[in-house]
Amino acid sequence: MIAYENDGQTARITFNAPETGNRVTYRMMNDYIAALEASHQSGARVLVLRSEGEHFTLGRDQKEKVDVPKRDNLGLILRANDLLRTFPGVSLALVKGRAMGFGSGIALHASIAVAEESAIFGFDEIKHGLAPLIVVLYLPHFIPRKAASELCLTGRDVGAAEAAAIGLINRVVPDGALAAAEAEILDVLASYHPGALSLIRRFVNGVSDYPSAEDGHLAVDQLAAWLEAGKPTS
């Protein structure tokens, strides 16, 4: 369900479960994390994240039942986000169709995110009866706090144009133009000094005000405790 390739310069991770809308299962999440870890060790200058099928991903599979502690399952999100955010080169997310929940998070944590004009984003966890505390924690790091609050509380769909306007993504291209956008960006990046690009990434990560690991684990603990308590209404 996750395809990983590396030609020495560019690593590619492809969400490859189109029959399920690339919904992220427990196994798929672990495979995604393994691919991210491999990309860190590969020496690749660029990491491309893409998808097969109609949608980038419909988000985590909310109906899946797995025999692992809720804290461990939720903690995978922290690990995946951290690996993508700290990739030593430049990461590029290419989004088509729907990129819901975890999919919108991938677009945010990538260095550059490009989407087709018909793409849809959103943090729809609340629609599934969940409180997206991890999203609540990191989203204001990327977009204005007022906008972040509204998206988490309403779970509404966000079109590509609005997503670019509020900073969820960098660029919108016509439908069917992702491959051309990828080639253009890769050509541009290949023309620059790799050390300069790496230094930019290291510096950004070093001075970032991104939420701490402790804050992330606090969000996981509180969400897991709420779920284990049967989702109390107050």
Secondary structure, 3 states (H helix, E strand, C coil): CEEEEECCCEEEEEECCHHHCCCECHHHHHHHHHHHHHHHHHCCCEEEEEECCCCCECCECCCCCCCCCHHHHHHHHHHHHHHHHCCCCEEEEEECCEEECHHHHHHHHCCEEEEECCCEEECCHHHHCCCCHHHHHHHHHHCCHHHHHHHHHHCCCEEHHHHHHHCCCCEEECCCCHHHHHHHHHHHHHCCCHHHHHHHHHHHHHHCCCCCHHHHHHHHHHHHHHHHCCCCCC
